[in-house]
Amino acid sequence: MTAALDAPLVVERIGRDDLSLRALATLRMTVFRTWPYLYDGSLDYEANYLDQFLSAEDAIVIVARLGDIPVGMATASPMTTQSDVIRAPFLAAGVDIGAMHYFGESVLLRQFRGQGIGHRFFDEREAAAKAAGANCAAFCAVVRQSDDPRRPAKAGDLGDFWRKRGYRIAPRYDARLAWKEVGQAQEIDHVMRFWMKKI
């Protein structure tokens, strides 16, 4: 894949037939390797994850690309199609997940941030959720301690951005996901906190 230096930055929803799962998997691994996820993943695992996530009938992927090179992506899919780990906190609380849409990753290479792409990702996913009949959108983010010594000095906080979009923290639905961090030999559990919004 190549991109001219003057190629326009395009943000668009694409179909499964247009996907290069390995390109998107590489993008996920690149962004999630940095703070706050510090994720040390494998290309095969990532491609398999995306293939499963996007297998749901109403699943979507939005890609930001420069020429034909993806520089960002976001996904969404019905909550009913998610893994047991993601669904369990809501089912335990008696929530009707049939009316919920789950927003998976929203990843963007650092040099393309601050250009409104994050808003485009949310706009597209919220529109897809409404079209699928959902009345609530939810996503989760890793919880890190404020004094974690690995936190970069200028680390940003997306909380304000999410609040401006109308999302609110829902700690009663915390989930735990395991992954191997950079520099570690074994997977460890991470607290994932949900943010939710009526749509």
N, C-alpha and C positions, 0 to 999 in steps of 0.2 A: 504494500500500500504506500502511496506517496501523496504528498500535499504541497501545493505551491505556497510559497511564503505569503502571497497575497490572496490566498483562497479565502472565501467568506466563511465565517463561523455560522454553522447551521444547527438549529435545535429542532428535532422532529421526532414524531412517534413513528416507529418502524415495525414492520411485521416480522414474524418468526423467520420467514423465508429470506429476509434481508440481513439476518443476524450472522455475525462471526462470533460465536460464543467464546472462542479462544482469545480474540481481541478484547472482548468485554471482560473476560476473566483476568487478563493481564492488567487491565485498567483497575479493576477491583483490588487486585493484589498490591498494585502500586500505591493507591490512595490509602488503603487500610493498613499498610505497613507503617505509616506515620502515626503520630499522636492524634487522637487518643486511643486508637485500637491496637497499634503495635503488633499487628497480625502477621504471622509468618505462615503463609498458606502455600498451597501447591496448585499448579495450573490445572491439573486433571480434576482435583476436588472442586475448584471454582467453576470450571466448565460444566461439570456434572450438576452442581448446585443450580446454576443458571438454567440448565436444561429442564430440571425438575420444577423450578419456580415458575418458569414460563410455559409449562405444559398445561396450566389451567386455562379454560376457555376464555375467561375475561382478563387474563394476565396481559400486561402491556410493558413495553420498554420504550423509553425516550432516550435518544442519543444526541449529544452535542458533538459535532464533528468539524474538523478543519480539513476541508477537502474530503478525502475518504478515510481519514484517521480519527477514531473516536477519542475525544478528550474528556468526556463526561457521560454519565448515564444515570438513569433513575428507573425504578421498576415499581409496579403495583399489581396486586392480585387479591382476589377475595380472601377474607380471613378464613373461611371454611376450608381452603385448600392449603393452609400453612401447616408446618410441622407441629407435632404434639407439644413441643416446648413453647412455641409461640401461642398456641390456642389455649393451653392449659389454664393460665391465670384467669382468663375470661370465662371459661366454662365452669371453673370452680366457684366463680362469683355469680353464676346464673345468668351471664350476659348472652343475649341473642346474637351470636356471631354471624348469623345469616345476613344481618344488615350492616356488617362492617367490611371495610376494605383495608388491607394491610399494605403499607408502603415499605418496600424493601430498601435497598440501598439508594443513596443519592450521592454519587461520587463525582468529583471534578478535579482535574489537575490544578495545582495551586495557581499557576500562571494565568488561568482563565477565570479565576474567581473575581467577584466584584463587578461583573458585567450583566447581572440580572438573570443569569442562567439558572440559578437556584430557584428563583421565582417561577421561571418557565417550567421547571421540573414539577413544582407543586401545582401550578395551574393545570398542567396536562394530566397529572395523576388524579387531582380532585374532580376534573371533568369526567375522566374515565370511571371513577368510582360512582359518581352520580348516574352516569349512563347505565351502569350495571345494577342500579337500584339500591346502592348503599346510602345510609344516612349518617354514617360515622367513618372517619378515617383515623388510622392509628399507625404509629411507627415507634421503634424503640432505639435508644442510643446507650452506649456503654457508660457506666457510672465510674468516674475516677475521683479520687480524693484530691482536694485542692492543694495539698502539700506534697503530692506525689513528686519525688525528686526527678522523675523523667519528664515532667511537664516542661515544654520549651518556654523560655522567658516571655515570648510574644504569642503564646498560644491563644487562638481565638475561642470564643464561646458562642455557639450557635443558638443558645437559649433565647436570646433577644430576637433573633430572626424568626425562630419558630413561634414565639409569642405574638409577634406582629402579624403572623399569618393566621393567628387565632387558635393555635394549639396550646394545650395546658398539660402539665405533668400529671400523670396518674400513677403514683407510686404503689397503690394497692395491687397493681397488676404486674409488679416486677417479675422478670423471668431470669433464668440463668442459662448462659450459653458458654460452652467450653471451646477454647482454641489455644494454639501454641503461640506464645509471644516471641518476638525477635530476641534471640539470645537465650531462649529457654529450651529445654529438652522435652518437656512434657506439656500436655494441654492442662490448662487450669480454668476453673469456673469464673465467669464474669457476670456481674449484675447488669441486666439490661432494663432500663426504665422506659416505660411507654409515655408517649405524648399523644393526646387525642383531640379531635375536633368534630363537632357536628357539622355536617355539610348539606 
